[in-house]
Every structure is written in structure tokens, then in C-alpha cells.
């Protein structure tokens, strides 16, 4: 999924890009609008064609890159605020409709989820599969042909899986559309038929692709097996199995009654096969031994650095990474995470701010629940501490003593970060994030200094955080975002997801499987420096595994699917407010979650928003299609 995959000319790449320019499945330009005989006359050119199909997994813009975008999918959940364009997340504002899709219809934002983009890429890989057997091969090229086939099946399965998990039942075809296709007869298949189709493509990919020896960034059988685990767990969910009572009998979005138990077993077994080494040797980074009962500062840093390293990989991937996107410094797809998400005091754009509820969800270093009102029971908005109190009990500062993943994931007021540029160096000689205000004296409203990472920053203010926090997890401390792109990889599938998929499926199955699920979940917790969980109660275990997914996969996009499949959006979506911090010269600090400073007015009251509707433009092209329920 990087430009250097293919040793061909730039002119040919430009030609091949044209193949993917068709905009929707119901109004496809035939791929032979130029001479496709040229493409399919040489297996190496077919390989280049496949390279553009990889690119188009991220959408149809010039820099399509799966989940690593300026506007993250997690900002469509309770995890993040898409600070620059909050209204684009129409699913959180009661405004999503076939005519108003916001983020989900924008190629530069959520293009990798867009209905017509997905079908455009499906068309292209189906074109490869329909013609590759006729390509003349030179001696020794049979293996490349087989590999291309397997990769094509993987890409098609991935795109159809996205269609299923975003829209429900899809329009299925195992052959490319042509100018003679009668689009007035196409229809959406049931969600069960769509899953069956996906699983068949995945099986072919697994049976065909090699385990190793393939260029990093291209699909192996492990990538296909990870996709199988992901899509099966989604299909075993509450959402797709009658959780929405009014639509329990709608086959586009719900499996037949009584399917959930079998789907959970399939999801469990798919993950277990992976864990048993059937698709290669994968493991969590770091140790999975239980951590010390009391973590030293050095221990916390070590665990945090290990976790952070997963997302800061630039060369050969570690054993946790199953598949993802690798970025060059220049040329091809690019990653500008530091510029997109970094603090405004470093001249970055400050987008995708962690929310206060998310920050509070991270545990303490000993594995206990963080309690905001520990020192003033009942007050969930205000914390204060004098210098003397902090000296006796540093945990009065809500950002002290937290679990390692917090320090790897969030830039908070006082967090160490990059050396400042010259224009901010005087204001921040310690190179610490400043989202607070600094007062000379208590009650002094005149003599104060604003933090350089606030919206009133003297460096830049338009890009200051609206929650009091910035992302750290996807950044690179060594990259100056205003000047350079990132080269750290986007990790789409990693072994921790397989473990958590298995844990959740086991817990949902219950009985003898429940403890297997808890034991597996505890591997992920122990790796993060947290003690294991103990319970025999399925409901408690369910809450544990859902919490763990929220923290472990923060900002990776999984929450968008988890929040929907568990049907918990009504409980977790709430208005976004700013955390305001005041530092005083005498060492006193005030933390105020200001409910009078609403940054995003959010609402989720209609279950129809659990599914994204097909756009009006697509429906007009094929009026016989059935729209998603509620739209």
C-alpha cells in the first residue's frame, strides 16, 4: 500500500488511476474506456493495477489511506471531538439522512466508507479476477498470478465487509459490471447472504495467499483471517440480531432469528484459529506477565513506551502487526498525523481532541477506576488542589498516577512533548503541553498568561483544542509536523484485536467459555501494565471487555463499530465541554469541566442512526433498491 510496491513508470500509474475513476456501482464506466488489453497483456502491469486497488481501499481521492485521515472515524463516537468540522459527524447530531451524509460522503474525510467508492474498488478487483486467467505468463510467473488472485479476493472481501458493517446488506456480484448490465434489476442481498459471500472470498484468500515472503503492506493469509475475525464478531452483535426490535425481521440489517449463538461460536473459533498459530506466529509486544503490584514511574514509562511503539513503527513491523499501511516520506499516499492532530503551539492543526469522558475512562496505575470526585464527593465538574496538598498527595492532579496507556495516548496539560519552535520557546522552556492558564495571584483576572496550546494562544489560536486535550497515540515525537510528513504506519489489524475478539465472543457465549475470555482479555491488560480482572459474572465480564476495547483501541476507529454493534450510543453520546485549567503562582491548581462552555451539541435518540443510509444520488440511479430502515 505504498508507491514503491511497483517498479513501473509514473505515466503508467496515471493511466491505471483512470481505471478507478468510476463513481458508483449503478452507473459504472466500463473499465475498457481505455485499452484494457494493454493492462492484461502482462502480469507485471496487472500487479500495478492491483496496487491502485490497494490505494482505493482508502477511497477515491488522490491520497486514499484507510483510517489515517485528517478527520478520524473515532470523532464520530464518544472518544474524540472533530474540532474543525464537528457538524460533519451527522450521526451524532440527529442530522444524518440520504441527502446529508457529511463525513460519510466526503472523499477527503470518510471516503473509505463511502458506498460508491467501495463499489468502484470492488469493480476493479473483480475485473482482475475475471481476466487474470487469460494473461500470458512467462516461466516462473505462476506464483505471482496466484498471489494477485489471493490479494484481489482479500481486497474485495474487505470492501464488502465495510459495506456490511456500515450499511448492512449489499449488492453482491462476483463479476465486474459492464455496459450491458441491466442495473434496473440489481438489488440488495440480505445481511446473511452478504456475510456468506464475504466468507467465501476470505476463504479463497486464506487458501491462496502465502504466510510470509510477501512485501510488507500487501495482504497475507493472516490479514484475511483477521478480517474474518472482525466481520464475524460484528455479525454476532446485538445490532444485527434483533437488538432493534422494530427491525428484527428486516433481512437487510438483521440475521434470521436464532442466529446469534452460532455466529458467536464462529467468531470465537475464527479468533482461536488465529491464536493457535494457524496463520503465522503473532504475539503482543512486550510482556504478558502480571505487572508488579505497585508500578514505579520507570515501570509506567516502560509500559507506555512499549504500547506507543506499536503505532510509531517505521520499518519492519513487529510481531503484533498483522497488516496495515506503510508511508514513505515523499511520494504516494502520505500520513501527516503530527500536523493534523498535534498541538497548536507547535503550529499544528490540533484536530480530533480526546473528550473528557474518554480521559476519565483510563484507569489508575494500580488498575483501580479513576474517580474524579475522590476529594469532593458528588462534584463531577471541579477539582482543586493547593501546592501543599499536591506535595502530600500528587494524585490530586487528575493526570498523575494513571495507567500507562493514558500517557501513550493523550497529550494533557503538563504532558512532556516536543521542543518548541523559537516563537514559543520562551513561553514553554520545559517543553510541556500547555492547555491551561497561568495566573500571578489567586483571583487575578488581569495578570495572567494563556497556554501556548489553548485557543487564545499567542502562537496560533484557530487550531487550539476545544476539550483541553490532544492525541498523542498516532503522533511521532521526532517529526516536526508543520514541516514534515509522518512515516509511522497505520496499523489496520493487530494481534490485540484478535485476542479481544476471542475474549468478547467467549464472554458472550458464557458458561465454560467465560473464564477463557477473561484470561485472554487479561493478556492485553497485563501487556499494558494493568492487573488482570477476576469475575464469574457474565454481565460484569461484558462491561470489563467493552471497557478494555474502548481504551486499547482508542482513536483507531474500532469504537465506531463497537458503539453501534453494542447499541450503546444512547448511553455514551453526550455534549462536549472544555476542561479549563488554572495555574497560580503559589502552586495552586484548579481543574474545571465547564458545562457553560459547550463545544459540541450532540444527540443520539434515533436507532436509525446505527446504520448509514444509502445516498439519495445512489437511490435515484436504482429506485428499486430498498433504503435502510428509518430513512
HUFEN-V606607 format. One record per pair of residues at least 24 apart in sequence whose C-alpha atoms are under 8 Angstrom apart, sorted by the first residue. I is the first residue (numbers start at 1). J is the second residue. Records with the same first field share a line. If there is no record, write none. Layout:
I->J ; J
This chain:
1->51 ; 54 ; 55 ; 217 ; 218 ; 325 ; 326
2->55 ; 217 ; 325 ; 326 ; 327 ; 328 ; 332 ; 333
3->328 ; 331 ; 332 ; 333
5->51 ; 215
6->47 ; 48 ; 51
8->48
13->48
16->48 ; 49 ; 52
17->52
19->124
20->52 ; 53 ; 56 ; 60 ; 120 ; 121 ; 124
21->60 ; 120
22->120
23->116 ; 117 ; 120
24->115 ; 116 ; 117 ; 119 ; 120 ; 618
25->116 ; 119 ; 120 ; 123 ; 177
26->183 ; 618 ; 621 ; 622
27->621
28->120 ; 177 ; 178 ; 179
29->178 ; 179
30->177 ; 178 ; 179
31->124 ; 127
40->131 ; 132 ; 134 ; 135
41->135 ; 136
42->135 ; 136 ; 137
43->132 ; 135 ; 136 ; 137 ; 141 ; 144 ; 145
46->128 ; 132
47->148
50->125 ; 128 ; 148 ; 152
53->121 ; 124 ; 125 ; 155
54->155
55->333
56->112 ; 117 ; 121
57->112 ; 118 ; 121 ; 155 ; 159
58->111 ; 112
59->107 ; 110 ; 111 ; 112 ; 113 ; 114 ; 117 ; 118
60->107 ; 111 ; 112 ; 117
61->107 ; 108 ; 111
62->333
63->332 ; 333 ; 334
64->108 ; 111 ; 112 ; 333
65->112 ; 325 ; 333 ; 334
66->112
67->112 ; 490 ; 492 ; 556 ; 557
68->335 ; 337 ; 490
69->108 ; 109 ; 335 ; 337
70->109 ; 336 ; 337 ; 340 ; 341 ; 351
71->109 ; 110 ; 351 ; 352
72->109 ; 352 ; 555 ; 557
73->110 ; 555 ; 556 ; 557 ; 560
74->554 ; 555 ; 556 ; 557 ; 558 ; 559 ; 560
75->352
76->560
77->559 ; 560 ; 563 ; 573
78->355 ; 357 ; 358 ; 572 ; 573 ; 574
79->354 ; 355 ; 357 ; 358 ; 554 ; 555 ; 559
80->352 ; 353 ; 354 ; 355 ; 358 ; 555
81->351 ; 352 ; 353 ; 354 ; 355 ; 466 ; 467 ; 576 ; 600
82->351 ; 352 ; 353
83->350 ; 351 ; 352 ; 353 ; 465 ; 466
84->351 ; 463
86->600
91->604 ; 609 ; 610
92->573 ; 602 ; 603 ; 604
93->601 ; 602 ; 603 ; 604
94->603 ; 604 ; 605 ; 606 ; 609
96->609 ; 612
97->613 ; 615 ; 631
98->613 ; 614 ; 615 ; 616 ; 631
99->615 ; 616
101->615
113->162 ; 163 ; 166
115->163 ; 614
116->618
118->159 ; 160 ; 163
119->159
121->156 ; 159
122->155 ; 156 ; 159 ; 160
123->175 ; 176 ; 177
124->176
125->152 ; 153 ; 155 ; 156
126->152 ; 156 ; 174 ; 175 ; 176
127->175 ; 176
128->152
129->175
130->175 ; 176
146->208 ; 209
147->208 ; 209 ; 210
149->205 ; 208
150->204 ; 205 ; 206 ; 207 ; 208 ; 209
151->205 ; 209 ; 218 ; 219 ; 220
152->205
153->201 ; 202 ; 204 ; 205
154->201 ; 202 ; 205 ; 219 ; 224
156->201
157->198 ; 199 ; 201 ; 202
158->227
160->194 ; 198
161->195 ; 198 ; 231
164->191 ; 194 ; 195
165->231 ; 234 ; 561
166->611 ; 612
167->611 ; 612 ; 613 ; 614 ; 628
168->252 ; 253 ; 611 ; 628
169->193 ; 194 ; 251 ; 252 ; 253
170->194
172->197
183->622
184->622 ; 624
185->624
186->622 ; 624 ; 625
187->624 ; 625 ; 626
188->252 ; 625 ; 626
189->252
190->251 ; 252 ; 253
191->251 ; 252 ; 253 ; 254 ; 255
192->251 ; 254 ; 255
199->228
202->227 ; 228
211->279 ; 280
216->316
217->323 ; 324 ; 325 ; 326
218->323
219->323
221->279
222->274 ; 279 ; 280 ; 322
223->322 ; 323 ; 493
225->270 ; 274 ; 279
226->271 ; 274 ; 322 ; 493 ; 498
227->493
228->270
229->267 ; 268 ; 270 ; 271 ; 498 ; 501
230->267 ; 498 ; 501
232->263 ; 264 ; 266 ; 267
233->263 ; 264 ; 267 ; 501 ; 505
234->561 ; 562 ; 565
235->263
236->260 ; 261 ; 263 ; 264 ; 267
237->565 ; 566
238->565 ; 566 ; 567
239->564 ; 565 ; 566 ; 567
240->565
243->567
244->607
247->629
252->628
253->628
261->509
264->505 ; 506 ; 508 ; 509
265->505 ; 509
267->501 ; 502 ; 505
268->501 ; 502 ; 503 ; 505 ; 506
269->502
271->498 ; 499 ; 501 ; 502
272->502
274->498
275->498 ; 499
281->319
282->319 ; 320 ; 321 ; 322 ; 495
283->319 ; 320 ; 495
284->319 ; 320 ; 495 ; 496 ; 524 ; 527
285->310 ; 318 ; 319 ; 320 ; 527
286->527
287->526 ; 527
288->523 ; 524 ; 526 ; 527
289->523 ; 526 ; 527
290->526 ; 527 ; 529 ; 530 ; 531 ; 532
291->526 ; 529 ; 530 ; 531
293->366 ; 531
294->365 ; 366
295->365 ; 366
300->365 ; 403 ; 404 ; 529
301->404
303->404 ; 405 ; 527 ; 528 ; 529
304->404 ; 405 ; 406 ; 407 ; 408 ; 528
305->408
307->405 ; 408 ; 528
308->405 ; 408 ; 409 ; 473
311->473 ; 474 ; 488 ; 489 ; 490 ; 491
312->474 ; 475 ; 476 ; 488 ; 489
313->488 ; 489
314->487 ; 488 ; 489
320->494 ; 495 ; 496
321->491 ; 493 ; 494 ; 495
322->491 ; 492 ; 493 ; 494 ; 495
323->491 ; 492 ; 493 ; 494
324->489 ; 490 ; 491 ; 492 ; 493
325->489 ; 490 ; 491 ; 492
326->487 ; 488 ; 489 ; 490
327->486 ; 487 ; 488 ; 489
328->487
329->484 ; 485 ; 486 ; 487
330->485
334->485 ; 486 ; 487
335->485 ; 486 ; 487 ; 488
336->481 ; 484 ; 485 ; 486
337->474 ; 475 ; 481 ; 485 ; 486
338->474 ; 475 ; 476 ; 479 ; 480 ; 481 ; 482 ; 485 ; 486
339->480 ; 481 ; 482 ; 485
340->481
341->470 ; 471 ; 475
342->470 ; 471 ; 472 ; 475 ; 481
343->433 ; 453 ; 463 ; 464 ; 465 ; 470
344->452 ; 453 ; 454 ; 457 ; 459 ; 460 ; 461 ; 463 ; 464 ; 465
345->420 ; 424 ; 452 ; 453 ; 454 ; 457 ; 459 ; 460 ; 464
346->420 ; 421 ; 424 ; 481 ; 482
347->459 ; 460 ; 481 ; 482
348->463 ; 481 ; 482
349->463 ; 464
350->463 ; 464 ; 465 ; 470
351->463 ; 465 ; 470
352->470 ; 471
353->465 ; 466 ; 467 ; 468 ; 469 ; 470 ; 471
354->410 ; 467 ; 469 ; 470 ; 471
355->467 ; 469 ; 576
356->467 ; 576 ; 577 ; 578 ; 579
359->406 ; 410
361->551
362->402 ; 403 ; 405 ; 406 ; 551
363->402 ; 403
364->401 ; 402 ; 403
365->401 ; 402 ; 403 ; 404 ; 529 ; 530
366->403 ; 530 ; 531
367->403 ; 530 ; 531
370->402
372->398
381->592 ; 593 ; 594 ; 595
382->590 ; 591 ; 592 ; 593
383->590 ; 591 ; 592
384->588 ; 589 ; 590 ; 591
385->588 ; 589 ; 590
386->587 ; 588 ; 589
387->586 ; 587 ; 588 ; 589
403->528 ; 529 ; 530
404->528 ; 529
405->528 ; 551 ; 552
408->472 ; 473
409->471 ; 472 ; 473 ; 474 ; 554
410->469 ; 470 ; 471 ; 472 ; 473
411->469 ; 470 ; 471 ; 472
412->468 ; 469 ; 470
413->468 ; 469
417->477
418->477 ; 478
423->459
424->452 ; 459
427->452
428->452
435->465 ; 468 ; 469 ; 580 ; 581
436->468 ; 580 ; 581 ; 582 ; 583
437->581 ; 582 ; 583
438->582 ; 583 ; 584 ; 585
439->582 ; 583 ; 584 ; 585
440->584 ; 585
441->584 ; 585 ; 586
442->584
466->577 ; 578 ; 599
467->576 ; 577 ; 578 ; 579 ; 599
468->578 ; 579 ; 580
473->555
496->524
499->524
500->524 ; 545 ; 549
503->545
504->542 ; 545
507->538 ; 541 ; 542
508->538 ; 542
510->538
514->538 ; 541
521->545 ; 548
564->610
567->610
569->604
570->604 ; 605
573->602 ; 603 ; 604
574->601 ; 602 ; 603
575->599 ; 600 ; 601 ; 602 ; 603
576->600 ; 601 ; 602
